[in-house]
Amino acid sequence: MISCLPSIPDPLPIDAAGDVRFRSSSAGPRPPVALRLLNQTRTLSQLKQAHAYILRHGLAHNPAVVAALLRLYSSHRRLDLASAVFSPTVATANTLHWNLMIRANVSNGSPVEALRLYNLLISEGSPSPDKFTFPFAITACSALTHLPKGMELHSLAIKAGFSDDTYVQNALIHLYFTCGSTDYARRVFDRMTMRTVGSWTALVSGLVGLGDLDAAKQAFDEAPDKNVVTWTAMIDGFSKNGRPDEAFELFHSMQAHNVRPNAFTVVALLIACNELGSLHLGRRVHDYARANSELSTNVYVGTALIDMYSKCGSLMDAVKVFDEMPVRSLATWNSMITSMGVHGRGAEAIALFREMERSGLKPDRITLFGVVCACSRAGMVEEACELFKYLVRCYRIEPELEHYKCMAELLGSAIVNGKEDEIVDLVRKLIGVMDDAGVQLMLEACRYHGDVKLEGVVSSCIHEVEISKEGGSSKTQLQQQQQQQKLCFSWEVG
């Protein structure tokens, strides 16, 4: 909590009564003052400032204050600070605190930690889990597609008397569909005495996820109440399963029912535009998003627009959307890099990659595939190999078969064009950054393309490397580290 103590140049708002100046009674500040202060925070720095005040005045163990801190730190995606506030061993840690921490970990992509906390709660024996604990823990099982643990939670919920709770049942329906246990999911749904919109949405989404669109549409039509999530689930299902026309028909029906679309509805419609290859429809969806400011600035919508414009043939529009986006995620950068590659702009794809690095984002497997394919389409053999080595070494990215297929296609084309000597040298260097699994994937990629000549080059280089290792001529670990640092540095300053 030391990080809370330094002064932060983001002062808290001060109301007319001066409450935020902490004009407390002589007995000292009370929890309501701390809660009011926390409710006034808008930024992480303000929250840390308020937390420092709470620590100084001995309110850090008040249950209501702890709960508020857990909620707020979780909303800022700072699970490290939330974990520091949470103390499972002290008497003030109640079920609400446990639930908040379990939910925070699920919401922020840490389902394993969520289940660890759940197991710890059960092993402690006190406090007891409640009807909110089980849905959060079951959702963690869904994220991990861990059916045995989910079934264990189902049985414990029955023993605890919560099996008829709607939230527990909705979470179980989602779990069983996610894990492919359709019969169990339908059994839970059919036995429900009271079904909410969430229950019907879980059923529709689950059937869509299994690709059973007709059953999903039947359930959708039978649902007495539908919200934007229900409508979007069905539209998304049609868009992703080869029925884009029906996606737009349903969207028009959604508007007729006065249900306001959200960002995910727009993304689903843009996927339908991709399926139809309709630039005209894509622009109409874009116009709709522009008319709703919260949609036009949404990072998911922006990323989907880049993908749609690129696939429908308008790279210029894709670049314009990218340039106008106030916030870009890694998926946004990957989409733009891939789009450049698809349109044969290899050099521009590499320039975008470097710009992405400077923005502080860490590339992933999709980035690697995007830049390698961009180089492949532009015939940039040496650049592709250098990028491949750089990303594998400096970012510890483990290439998959699709990456090696792209490299095999590029290297094979270069051999056909009479550059065999250059390719042999490049393959030797590539083999140097591959582990045994990577070497096998490279050979498999060569066989996939039926490129006997490239397979022979790769096999020969592998044999040379093995002999070199046996002969003791491999470089020392220090030399390898120095080469890696040099490689990373050359790209950073490039």
C-alpha positions as CSV (number, residue, x, y, z in Angstrom):
1,M,0.0,0.0,0.0
2,I,3.0,2.3,-0.1
3,S,2.0,3.3,-3.6
4,C,-1.0,5.0,-2.1
5,L,1.0,7.4,0.1
6,P,2.9,9.8,-2.1
7,S,1.1,12.9,-3.2
8,I,-0.6,12.6,-6.5
9,P,-1.2,15.6,-8.9
10,D,-4.9,14.7,-9.4
11,P,-6.8,16.3,-6.5
12,L,-10.1,15.0,-5.3
13,P,-13.2,17.2,-5.9
14,I,-14.2,19.4,-3.0
15,D,-17.9,20.0,-2.4
16,A,-19.5,23.1,-1.0
17,A,-19.7,21.7,2.5
18,G,-16.0,21.0,2.5
19,D,-16.5,17.4,3.4
20,V,-13.6,16.2,1.3
21,R,-11.4,18.4,3.4
22,F,-12.1,15.9,6.1
23,R,-13.7,18.2,8.7
24,S,-14.5,15.4,11.1
25,S,-15.6,15.4,14.7
26,S,-13.1,15.4,17.5
27,A,-13.6,11.7,17.8
28,G,-12.1,11.3,14.3
29,P,-13.4,10.5,10.9
30,R,-16.2,7.9,10.7
31,P,-16.8,5.3,8.0
32,P,-19.5,7.3,6.2
33,V,-17.0,10.1,5.6
34,A,-14.6,7.5,4.0
35,L,-17.4,6.0,1.9
36,R,-18.5,9.5,0.7
37,L,-14.9,10.2,-0.2
38,L,-14.5,7.0,-2.1
39,N,-17.7,7.7,-4.0
40,Q,-16.3,11.0,-5.2
41,T,-13.2,9.4,-6.9
42,R,-13.2,9.2,-10.6
43,T,-9.6,8.2,-11.5
44,L,-7.1,5.7,-10.1
45,S,-4.9,8.4,-8.7
46,Q,-7.8,9.9,-6.8
47,L,-8.7,6.4,-5.5
48,K,-5.2,6.0,-4.2
49,Q,-5.3,9.4,-2.6
50,A,-8.6,8.5,-0.8
51,H,-7.1,5.1,0.2
52,A,-4.1,6.9,1.8
53,Y,-6.5,9.0,3.9
54,I,-8.4,5.9,4.9
55,L,-5.1,4.2,6.0
56,R,-4.0,7.2,8.0
57,H,-7.2,7.4,9.9
58,G,-7.5,3.7,10.8
59,L,-10.5,2.9,8.7
60,A,-8.9,0.3,6.5
61,H,-10.6,-2.7,8.3
62,N,-14.1,-1.4,8.3
63,P,-16.2,-4.0,6.3
64,A,-18.1,-1.4,4.3
65,V,-14.9,0.6,3.4
66,V,-13.1,-2.6,2.4
67,A,-16.0,-3.6,0.1
68,A,-16.0,-0.2,-1.5
69,L,-12.2,-0.4,-2.0
70,L,-12.5,-3.8,-3.6
71,R,-15.2,-2.7,-6.0
72,L,-13.3,0.4,-7.1
73,Y,-9.9,-1.2,-7.5
74,S,-11.5,-4.0,-9.5
75,S,-13.3,-1.5,-11.7
76,H,-9.8,0.0,-12.5
77,R,-8.5,-3.5,-13.2
78,R,-6.0,-3.3,-10.4
79,L,-6.3,-6.7,-8.9
80,D,-2.9,-6.3,-7.3
81,L,-4.2,-3.4,-5.1
82,A,-7.5,-5.2,-4.6
83,S,-5.7,-8.3,-3.3
84,A,-3.6,-6.1,-1.0
85,V,-6.9,-4.7,0.5
86,F,-8.4,-8.2,0.8
87,S,-7.4,-10.1,4.0
88,P,-9.0,-13.5,4.1
89,T,-7.5,-14.3,7.5
90,V,-8.9,-11.4,9.5
91,A,-12.3,-11.5,11.2
92,T,-13.7,-8.6,9.1
93,A,-13.4,-10.6,5.9
94,N,-17.1,-11.5,5.2
95,T,-18.8,-13.3,2.4
96,L,-19.3,-10.1,0.4
97,H,-15.5,-9.5,0.4
98,W,-14.8,-13.0,-0.9
99,N,-17.5,-12.7,-3.6
100,L,-16.1,-9.4,-4.7
101,M,-12.6,-10.8,-5.1
102,I,-13.8,-14.0,-6.9
103,R,-15.9,-11.9,-9.3
104,A,-13.1,-9.4,-9.9
105,N,-10.7,-12.2,-10.9
106,V,-13.3,-13.8,-13.2
107,S,-14.1,-10.4,-14.8
108,N,-10.4,-9.6,-15.3
109,G,-9.4,-12.8,-17.0
110,S,-8.0,-14.7,-14.0
111,P,-10.4,-17.7,-13.6
112,V,-7.8,-19.9,-12.0
113,E,-7.2,-17.4,-9.2
114,A,-11.0,-17.0,-8.8
115,L,-11.3,-20.8,-8.2
116,R,-8.3,-20.8,-5.9
117,L,-10.1,-18.2,-3.7
118,Y,-13.3,-20.2,-3.8
119,N,-11.5,-23.3,-2.7
120,L,-9.8,-21.3,0.1
121,L,-13.2,-20.0,1.2
122,I,-14.6,-23.5,1.4
123,S,-11.6,-24.8,3.3
124,E,-11.8,-22.0,5.8
125,G,-15.3,-23.0,6.7
126,S,-16.2,-19.5,7.7
127,P,-17.8,-17.3,6.4
128,S,-20.1,-19.6,4.4
129,P,-20.6,-19.1,0.6
130,D,-23.9,-17.6,-0.4
131,K,-26.1,-17.6,-3.5
132,F,-23.8,-15.0,-5.1
133,T,-20.6,-17.0,-4.5
134,F,-21.7,-20.0,-6.7
135,P,-22.5,-18.0,-9.9
136,F,-19.1,-16.3,-9.9
137,A,-17.3,-19.6,-9.3
138,I,-19.3,-21.4,-11.9
139,T,-18.5,-18.6,-14.4
140,A,-14.8,-19.2,-13.7
141,C,-15.3,-22.9,-14.6
142,S,-17.0,-21.8,-17.8
143,A,-14.0,-19.6,-18.7
144,L,-11.8,-22.6,-18.2
145,T,-14.3,-25.1,-19.8
146,H,-13.7,-27.2,-16.7
147,L,-16.8,-29.4,-16.5
148,P,-15.7,-31.6,-13.5
149,K,-15.2,-28.6,-11.3
150,G,-18.4,-27.1,-12.5
151,M,-20.4,-30.2,-11.7
152,E,-18.8,-30.3,-8.3
153,L,-20.0,-26.7,-7.7
154,H,-23.5,-27.7,-8.9
155,S,-23.6,-30.5,-6.4
156,L,-22.4,-28.2,-3.6
157,A,-25.0,-25.6,-4.6
158,I,-27.7,-28.2,-4.2
159,K,-26.4,-29.2,-0.8
160,A,-26.3,-25.5,0.3
161,G,-29.9,-25.0,-0.8
162,F,-29.1,-22.6,-3.7
163,S,-29.9,-24.9,-6.7
164,D,-33.2,-23.2,-7.3
165,D,-31.7,-19.7,-7.4
166,T,-32.1,-18.1,-10.8
167,Y,-28.6,-16.7,-10.9
168,V,-27.1,-20.1,-10.1
169,Q,-29.2,-21.8,-12.7
170,N,-28.4,-19.3,-15.4
171,A,-24.7,-19.7,-14.7
172,L,-25.1,-23.5,-14.9
173,I,-26.9,-23.3,-18.2
174,H,-23.9,-21.3,-19.6
175,L,-21.4,-23.7,-18.1
176,Y,-23.0,-26.8,-19.6
177,F,-23.4,-25.3,-23.0
178,T,-19.8,-24.0,-23.0
179,C,-18.5,-27.5,-22.1
180,G,-20.7,-29.1,-24.8
181,S,-23.1,-30.8,-22.3
182,T,-26.3,-29.8,-24.1
183,D,-28.5,-32.3,-22.2
184,Y,-27.5,-31.0,-18.8
185,A,-28.0,-27.4,-19.9
186,R,-31.5,-28.2,-21.2
187,R,-32.3,-30.2,-18.1
188,V,-31.4,-27.2,-15.9
189,F,-33.4,-24.9,-18.1
190,D,-36.5,-27.2,-18.2
191,R,-36.6,-27.6,-14.5
192,M,-36.5,-23.9,-13.7
193,T,-39.7,-22.7,-11.9
194,M,-38.9,-19.1,-12.8
195,R,-37.1,-17.9,-15.9
196,T,-35.7,-14.5,-16.4
197,V,-34.5,-12.7,-19.6
198,G,-31.0,-13.9,-18.6
199,S,-32.3,-17.5,-18.6
200,W,-33.6,-17.3,-22.1
201,T,-30.5,-15.4,-23.2
202,A,-28.3,-18.2,-21.8
203,L,-30.3,-20.8,-23.7
204,V,-30.2,-18.8,-27.0
205,S,-26.5,-18.1,-26.7
206,G,-25.7,-21.6,-25.8
207,L,-27.5,-23.1,-28.8
208,V,-25.9,-20.4,-31.1
209,G,-22.5,-21.4,-29.7
210,L,-23.2,-25.0,-30.7
211,G,-24.2,-23.9,-34.2
212,D,-27.8,-25.1,-33.8
213,L,-29.3,-21.9,-35.2
214,D,-32.8,-23.4,-35.8
215,A,-33.1,-24.5,-32.2
216,A,-31.7,-21.1,-31.1
217,K,-34.2,-19.2,-33.3
218,Q,-37.1,-21.3,-31.9
219,A,-36.0,-20.5,-28.3
220,F,-35.6,-16.9,-29.3
221,D,-39.1,-16.7,-30.7
222,E,-40.5,-18.4,-27.6
223,A,-38.8,-16.1,-25.1
224,P,-41.5,-13.9,-23.5
225,D,-39.0,-11.1,-22.9
226,K,-35.8,-10.2,-24.7
227,N,-33.1,-7.6,-24.1
228,V,-30.3,-6.3,-26.3
229,V,-28.1,-9.2,-25.3
230,T,-30.7,-11.7,-26.4
231,W,-31.2,-10.0,-29.8
232,T,-27.4,-9.5,-30.3
233,A,-26.7,-13.2,-29.5
234,M,-29.1,-14.3,-32.3
235,I,-27.9,-11.6,-34.8
236,D,-24.3,-12.7,-34.0
237,G,-25.2,-16.3,-34.6
238,F,-26.7,-15.6,-38.0
239,S,-23.7,-13.5,-39.0
240,K,-21.1,-16.1,-38.1
241,N,-22.9,-19.1,-39.4
242,G,-23.5,-18.2,-43.1
243,R,-26.9,-16.5,-42.7
244,P,-26.0,-12.8,-42.9
245,D,-29.3,-11.8,-44.6
246,E,-31.2,-13.1,-41.6
247,A,-28.9,-11.1,-39.3
248,F,-30.0,-7.9,-41.0
249,E,-33.7,-9.0,-41.0
250,L,-33.5,-9.6,-37.3
251,F,-31.7,-6.2,-36.8
252,H,-34.6,-4.4,-38.5
253,S,-37.1,-6.3,-36.3
254,M,-35.0,-5.3,-33.2
255,Q,-35.4,-1.7,-34.2
256,A,-39.1,-2.1,-34.7
257,H,-39.3,-3.4,-31.1
258,N,-37.5,-0.3,-29.9
259,V,-34.5,-2.2,-28.5
260,R,-31.4,0.0,-28.7
261,P,-28.4,-1.8,-30.2
262,N,-25.1,-1.8,-28.4
263,A,-21.5,-2.0,-29.6
264,F,-21.6,-5.8,-29.9
265,T,-24.7,-5.6,-32.1
266,V,-22.9,-3.3,-34.5
267,V,-19.9,-5.6,-34.5
268,A,-22.1,-8.6,-35.4
269,L,-23.7,-6.6,-38.3
270,L,-20.2,-5.7,-39.6
271,I,-19.4,-9.4,-39.6
272,A,-22.5,-10.0,-41.7
273,C,-21.3,-7.3,-44.1
274,N,-18.0,-9.3,-44.4
275,E,-20.0,-12.4,-45.2
276,L,-21.9,-10.6,-47.9
277,G,-18.9,-8.7,-49.2
278,S,-21.1,-5.6,-49.2
279,L,-19.2,-2.3,-48.9
280,H,-22.5,-0.4,-49.3
281,L,-24.1,-2.2,-46.3
282,G,-20.9,-1.7,-44.3
283,R,-21.0,2.0,-44.9
284,R,-24.6,2.1,-43.8
285,V,-23.7,0.4,-40.5
286,H,-20.8,2.8,-40.1
287,D,-23.2,5.8,-40.6
288,Y,-25.5,4.3,-38.0
289,A,-22.5,4.1,-35.5
290,R,-21.5,7.7,-36.3
291,A,-25.1,8.8,-35.4
292,N,-24.5,7.3,-31.9
293,S,-21.4,8.8,-30.5
294,E,-20.9,6.1,-27.9
295,L,-20.7,3.5,-30.7
296,S,-18.5,5.5,-33.0
297,T,-15.7,5.8,-30.4
298,N,-16.0,2.2,-29.2
299,V,-12.8,0.3,-29.7
300,Y,-14.6,-3.0,-30.6
301,V,-16.6,-1.2,-33.3
302,G,-13.6,0.6,-34.6
303,T,-11.6,-2.6,-34.9
304,A,-14.5,-4.4,-36.7
305,L,-14.9,-1.4,-39.1
306,I,-11.2,-1.7,-40.1
307,D,-11.7,-5.4,-40.7
308,M,-14.9,-4.9,-42.7
309,Y,-13.5,-2.1,-44.9
310,S,-10.3,-4.1,-45.6
311,K,-12.2,-7.3,-46.5
312,C,-14.7,-5.4,-48.6
313,G,-11.9,-3.8,-50.6
314,S,-11.5,-0.3,-49.2
315,L,-8.1,0.0,-47.5
316,M,-8.4,3.8,-47.6
317,D,-11.5,3.7,-45.4
318,A,-9.9,1.3,-43.1
319,V,-6.9,3.6,-42.6
320,K,-9.2,6.5,-42.0
321,V,-11.1,4.7,-39.3
322,F,-7.8,3.6,-37.7
323,D,-6.4,7.2,-37.7
324,E,-9.6,8.6,-36.1
325,M,-9.8,6.0,-33.3
326,P,-9.1,7.7,-29.9
327,V,-8.2,4.4,-28.3
328,R,-6.6,1.4,-30.0
329,S,-6.3,-2.1,-28.6
330,L,-3.8,-4.8,-29.6
331,A,-6.6,-6.3,-31.7
332,T,-7.0,-2.9,-33.5
333,W,-3.3,-2.8,-34.4
334,N,-3.3,-6.4,-35.5
335,S,-6.3,-5.8,-37.7
336,M,-4.6,-2.8,-39.4
337,I,-1.3,-4.6,-39.9
338,T,-3.1,-7.6,-41.3
339,S,-5.1,-5.3,-43.6
340,M,-1.9,-3.7,-44.9
341,G,-0.5,-7.2,-45.7
342,V,-3.7,-8.4,-47.4
343,H,-3.5,-5.4,-49.7
344,G,0.2,-6.0,-50.5
345,R,1.6,-3.1,-48.4
346,G,4.4,-5.0,-46.7
347,A,6.6,-2.0,-45.9
348,E,3.6,-0.1,-44.4
349,A,2.7,-3.1,-42.3
350,I,6.2,-3.2,-40.8
351,A,6.1,0.5,-40.2
352,L,2.8,0.1,-38.3
353,F,4.3,-2.8,-36.3
354,R,7.1,-0.5,-35.2
355,E,4.7,2.2,-34.3
356,M,2.7,-0.3,-32.3
357,E,5.8,-1.2,-30.4
358,R,6.5,2.4,-29.6
359,S,3.0,2.8,-28.2
360,G,3.9,0.2,-25.5
361,L,1.8,-2.7,-26.7
362,K,3.3,-6.2,-26.6
363,P,2.8,-8.2,-29.9
364,D,1.3,-11.6,-29.8
365,R,0.9,-14.6,-32.2
366,I,-1.6,-12.7,-34.3
367,T,0.9,-9.8,-34.8
368,L,3.5,-12.3,-35.8
369,F,1.2,-13.9,-38.4
370,G,0.2,-10.5,-39.7
371,V,3.7,-9.1,-40.3
372,V,5.0,-12.4,-41.7
373,C,2.1,-12.7,-44.1
374,A,2.5,-9.0,-45.1
375,C,6.1,-9.7,-46.0
376,S,5.2,-12.9,-47.8
377,R,2.6,-11.1,-50.0
378,A,5.2,-8.4,-50.8
379,G,8.0,-10.9,-51.5
380,M,10.1,-9.4,-48.6
381,V,11.9,-12.7,-47.7
382,E,14.8,-11.3,-45.6
383,E,12.5,-8.9,-43.7
384,A,10.1,-11.7,-42.9
385,C,12.9,-13.9,-41.5
386,E,14.4,-11.1,-39.5
387,L,10.9,-10.2,-38.0
388,F,10.2,-13.9,-37.3
389,K,13.5,-14.2,-35.4
390,Y,13.0,-10.9,-33.6
391,L,9.5,-11.7,-32.3
392,V,10.3,-15.2,-31.3
393,R,13.5,-14.1,-29.4
394,C,12.5,-10.8,-27.9
395,Y,8.8,-11.5,-27.1
396,R,9.0,-15.2,-26.5
397,I,6.2,-15.8,-29.0
398,E,5.8,-19.5,-29.7
399,P,4.9,-19.9,-33.4
400,E,2.2,-22.3,-34.5
401,L,1.8,-24.3,-37.7
402,E,0.0,-21.5,-39.5
403,H,3.1,-19.2,-39.0
404,Y,5.4,-21.9,-40.4
405,K,3.1,-22.5,-43.3
406,C,3.3,-18.8,-44.2
407,M,7.1,-18.9,-43.9
408,A,7.3,-22.1,-46.0
409,E,5.2,-20.5,-48.7
410,L,7.5,-17.4,-48.8
411,L,10.8,-19.4,-48.7
412,G,9.6,-21.9,-51.3
413,S,8.7,-19.0,-53.7
414,A,12.1,-17.5,-53.2
415,I,13.8,-20.9,-54.1
416,V,11.7,-21.1,-57.3
417,N,12.9,-17.7,-58.2
418,G,16.5,-18.8,-58.1
419,K,17.5,-17.6,-54.6
420,E,18.4,-21.0,-53.1
421,D,21.8,-19.9,-51.7
422,E,20.2,-17.0,-49.8
423,I,17.4,-19.2,-48.5
424,V,19.8,-21.8,-47.2
425,D,21.5,-19.1,-45.1
426,L,18.2,-17.7,-43.9
427,V,16.9,-21.1,-43.0
428,R,20.1,-21.8,-40.9
429,K,19.4,-18.6,-38.9
430,L,15.8,-19.5,-38.5
431,I,16.6,-23.0,-37.2
432,G,18.7,-21.3,-34.6
433,V,15.7,-19.7,-32.9
434,M,13.4,-22.8,-33.1
435,D,13.0,-25.4,-30.5
436,D,12.5,-29.1,-31.4
437,A,8.7,-28.6,-31.7
438,G,9.2,-25.6,-34.0
439,V,11.6,-27.6,-36.2
440,Q,9.0,-30.3,-36.6
441,L,6.3,-27.7,-37.4
442,M,8.5,-26.2,-40.0
443,L,9.0,-29.6,-41.7
444,E,5.3,-30.2,-41.5
445,A,4.6,-26.9,-43.1
446,C,7.0,-27.8,-46.0
447,R,5.1,-31.1,-46.5
448,Y,1.8,-29.3,-46.4
449,H,2.9,-27.2,-49.4
450,G,4.4,-30.2,-51.1
451,D,7.6,-28.3,-51.4
452,V,10.2,-31.2,-51.6
453,K,13.1,-28.8,-52.4
454,L,12.4,-26.6,-49.4
455,E,12.0,-29.6,-47.1
456,G,15.3,-30.8,-48.3
457,V,17.0,-27.5,-47.4
458,V,15.3,-27.4,-44.0
459,S,16.3,-31.0,-43.3
460,S,19.9,-30.3,-44.3
461,C,20.1,-27.2,-42.1
462,I,18.7,-29.2,-39.2
463,H,21.4,-31.8,-39.7
464,E,24.1,-29.2,-39.8
465,V,22.9,-27.6,-36.5
466,E,22.8,-31.0,-34.8
467,I,26.3,-31.8,-35.9
468,S,27.5,-28.4,-34.8
469,K,26.0,-29.0,-31.3
470,E,27.6,-32.4,-31.0
471,G,30.9,-31.0,-32.1
472,G,30.8,-28.4,-29.3
473,S,30.8,-25.5,-31.7
474,S,27.6,-24.0,-30.4
475,K,27.9,-20.5,-29.0
476,T,28.0,-19.9,-25.2
477,Q,25.0,-18.7,-23.4
478,L,26.6,-15.3,-22.9
479,Q,27.2,-14.9,-26.6
480,Q,23.6,-15.9,-27.4
481,Q,22.3,-13.3,-24.9
482,Q,24.5,-10.6,-26.5
483,Q,23.3,-11.5,-29.9
484,Q,19.7,-11.4,-28.7
485,Q,20.2,-8.0,-27.1
486,K,21.8,-6.7,-30.3
487,L,18.9,-8.0,-32.4
488,C,16.3,-6.4,-30.1
489,F,18.3,-3.2,-30.0
490,S,18.6,-3.0,-33.7
491,W,14.8,-3.2,-34.1
492,E,14.1,-0.7,-31.3
493,V,16.3,1.9,-32.9
494,G,15.4,0.9,-36.5
